Amino acid sequence: MARLRVPEPRAGSRILGVGVYRPARVVDNEEICARIDSSDEWIRRRSGIVSRRFAGPEETVVGMAAEAARKAMAQAGTDPDRVGMVLLATMSFLEQAPAAAPRVARLVGARSAGGLDIGAACSGFCYALGLADALVRSGETDSVVVIGSERMSDIVDPADRGTAFLFGDGAGAVVVGPSDTPGIGPVVWGSDGERHRMIAHDGSWLGTRDPRGPWPYLRMAGPEVFRWATRTVPGVARQAVERAGLAVADLAAYIPHQANARIIDATAKSLNLAPHTAIARDVVTSGNTSAASIPLAMDQLLAQGDLASGDPALLVGFGAGLTHAAQVVALP
């Protein structure tokens, strides 16, 4: 039998650039409270959220993803012709086919790149980053664009007191390319499909056909999700740090999915982070942007200027599925 030829593997991969897109419209808690029985004080106490962004009619999942990707590619100095794959994590793209990623690839000039949508909800960015690392290290491609893009305002009931105040819209992207030393640690991921109803749509899209039924909004069992996240995240996070060959004290930054400030605080305390470790809190002004939250939070931390290129950061995603994923990365 003839031997098949395979690409030469590489020593490692790393994040080369980051870019984000934040919708123009800022929505404060008072506007949310006009539709639900709540108050600004209650929302801040329960979630830490002060405001979020809602996308306008022209700010689509595809369009926001492309803008974030362009910025990440510009920062990385990546030629679109060198992009071999575009991975787009999203749970709010409302078209089953065709996928969004090929459209994004076209818009950013990566016309020959593969395009794949990743449906792992709030863990989607970490899932996609793990796949991008494997693609680059295997030698299959030079560069991968990883994006999280969401219009959560399309799938959340504005009159639901349990979810309306939590979610926002936006997009974040990174470029992953080859590195002489590993810049993305092993991914620790998993799922618990038995409890998938804890964060789920309340009906099928089939219900919107004749006879016309209600729109299938996303619903969440808030207290149960909080308990699951605060139990699961610290263990997954420690595994990711250990597999990367580091200690928790080595971390320069902790960038979890921006679900709400209470979960961020609880998991950070459980991890016993060092005093010097920066903790991402983009949720305060962006809300929960699902798959987009980690790159948006990474960009905010980097903009503060206290972190250096190469500093180790722990990323942790968790959410609907139930899914979770974590890895340590060297910051761009």
Secondary structure, DSSP 4 states (H G I P E B T S, - for coil): -PPPP-PPP-SEEEEEEEEEE--SEEEEHHHHHTTSS--HHHHHHHH---EEEE--TT--HHHHHHHHHHHHHHHHT--GGGEEEEEEE-S-----SS-SHHHHHHHTT-TTSEEEEE--GGGHHHHHHHHHHHHHHTTS-SEEEEEEEEEGGGTB-TT-TTTTTTB-EEEEEEEEEEESS--BPPPEEEE-GGGGGGEEESS-GGGGSSSP-----EEE-HHHHHHHHHHHHHHHHHHHHHHTT--GGG-SEEEE--S-HHHHHHHHHHHT--TT-EE--THHHH-B-GGGHHHHHHHHHHHTT---TT-EEEEEEEETTTEEEEEEEE--
